């Protein structure tokens, strides 16, 4: 401060008075410091609306309507708490009774687009809903009636494919045939009648119609022609072997029937049913199988195809009710397929036509599977296993034209690729992605349409295009059980993830649902996880020591980490951690706690365990951070009440929100950064050199709002 001395000096002829002034280094002039700070600040043209605030207070409303009498713990996180690498921090905790609504307030980073709201019940089961924060407000509800409409049900009989199974008369027994008085033939058949085909017959030419031919012995044919409305029956114990390269049953009304314990073997080429029918209760072996025209193949025995199965035309139908194997399978031309038995495809299953019908009421296993056409008639009502990739593109954004799963059904795949697709799931349906689910653009996505929850379990969920709006939709009563799901966000005003109805995130094995094992489902047995990580979010306070002179704006002269308030032993507390001291002066840290000032650290160097004047945790010297816990009022928020400051004993430096006389656009002496992971600049590294986005934010308070999340390598401690 300025002071004056009056020195009387005796001299000959009179008394002279001299007035002297001390050095200006001892003078504190706040206006001068303010002006010098403005000149030294690394950013010019500061936004006149810039308050340097990175935090706000969020007003939250949470309601739960699930289990009568239950009291739920509510937790709010910065990120998905089920992702092990998300560094999700706890923002707030409260409780709410079932059927009630909780209203509360908490600190939130101003740049935070989404929060993750968790409910935990008394048994320890938790689930989460990502919630968009708009104008510092968020509203979320759990439970209630499912209003997502759909057509799937609990377990059912065939609903997509209609067919008529052959009756017993189409598989005649030897006893029945004995009564027919069969005619003997050399294979040349021109009239109707009942004919016996013995081992001596080497070819059949049925140029007539309405003939019934019965294979009673093992027969090998070099050629076979069956006329219109004629039928060839292979009786139990007999084998018919065709040596021709391929065979087509193509005359209208013609039928081949393979009885129980009988065999039809095509040595090479393709077996085709076109405008005809093949019924199998025994064994069929062929290189390739094709159903064309209005052809119909029904299998209730063993159907072995070494290469491809193709169901090719609008009226063609393949029904398997026992065992079918092939190397590949494809539906084309709006054809139909039904399975209630076991299908094993060693290669690719390809559903490629519009309006195709594919229904699985049994067990269908395939190496890979692709659906790439629009149809409302794709139904898995039991077990579908895709060993590797399952690709779905149904050109659908609603529950129409979707791949459907009946209640209790199970789908498993090694990985999943979903693009412009919809999957509809009934109650307690279980879709299990063992590896990665990759989502491109899916305004539809997954719909759970029953009042019972369905489960979508995913090893890892990723965006095919980072930042893509409408990447995936989750609708209805759906648990998305995943420990590694990409975070929600916005592409402009479009959400990455569409959350509709009561869809919720859970841990991979922690959804509160029990799906019993059955012939169609291996079951889902969950276990409680007792909620997420309770580490509270932390804000950084970074100060410049500008007591009597201007600083270097590395914002590391004193660095504090301060937690948001949390409950401890029935009290509301905060943790204050001294992290660094990049100033040589003796400085203290104080806290104005609801009007009561208290010293938290009397000497920052002593608190960090280093000698006076040491620059610590900003360059070469290291110290041990010091944490204390402080009790605060029940309504405490850092944004409104977090007045931490530094002082040299006479002068205090506060962040702008608590600095007397501060006006928007003034330069700060300290800033509060709403981040649990902020890294402060190294010694003598100006803030703009450590964070490229800081200057843009200083120039425009609405720009680069999350600048503090993008440090420059090598410039921060």
Secondary structure, 3 states (H helix, E strand, C coil): CCCEEEEEEEECCEEEEEEEECCHHHCCCHHHHHHHHHHHCCCCCCCCCCCCECEEEEEEEEEEECCCCCEEEEEEECCCCCCCCCCCCEEEEEEEECCCEEEEEEEEECCCCEEEEEEECCCCCEEEEEEECECCEEEEEEECCCCCCCCCCCCCCCCCCCCCCCCHHHCCCHHHHHCCCCEECCCEECCCEEEEECCCCCEEEECCCCEEEEECCCEEECEEECCCCCEEEECCCCEEEEEEEEEEECCCCCEEEECCCCEEEEEEEEEEEECCEEEECCEEEECEEEEECCCEEEECCEEEECCEEEECCCCCEEEECCEEEECEEEECCCCEEEECCEEEEEEEEEECCCCCEEEECCEEEEEEEEECCCCCEEEECCEEEEEEEEEECCCCCCCCCCEEECCCCEEEEEEEEECCCEEEECCCCEEEEEEEEEECCCCCEEEECCCCCEEEEEEEEEECCCCCCCCEEEEECEEEEECCECCCCEECCEECEEEECCCEEECCCCCCCEECCCCCCCCEECCCCCCCCCCECEEEEEECCCCCCCCCCCCCCEEEEEECCEEECCEEEEEEEEEEECCCCCCEEEEEECCEEEEEECCHHHHCCCCCCCCECCCCECCCCEEEEEECCCCCCHHHHCEEEEECCCCEEECHHHCCCCCCCCCCCEEEECCCCCCCECCCCCHHHHECHHHHHHHCCCCCCCHHHCECCCCEC
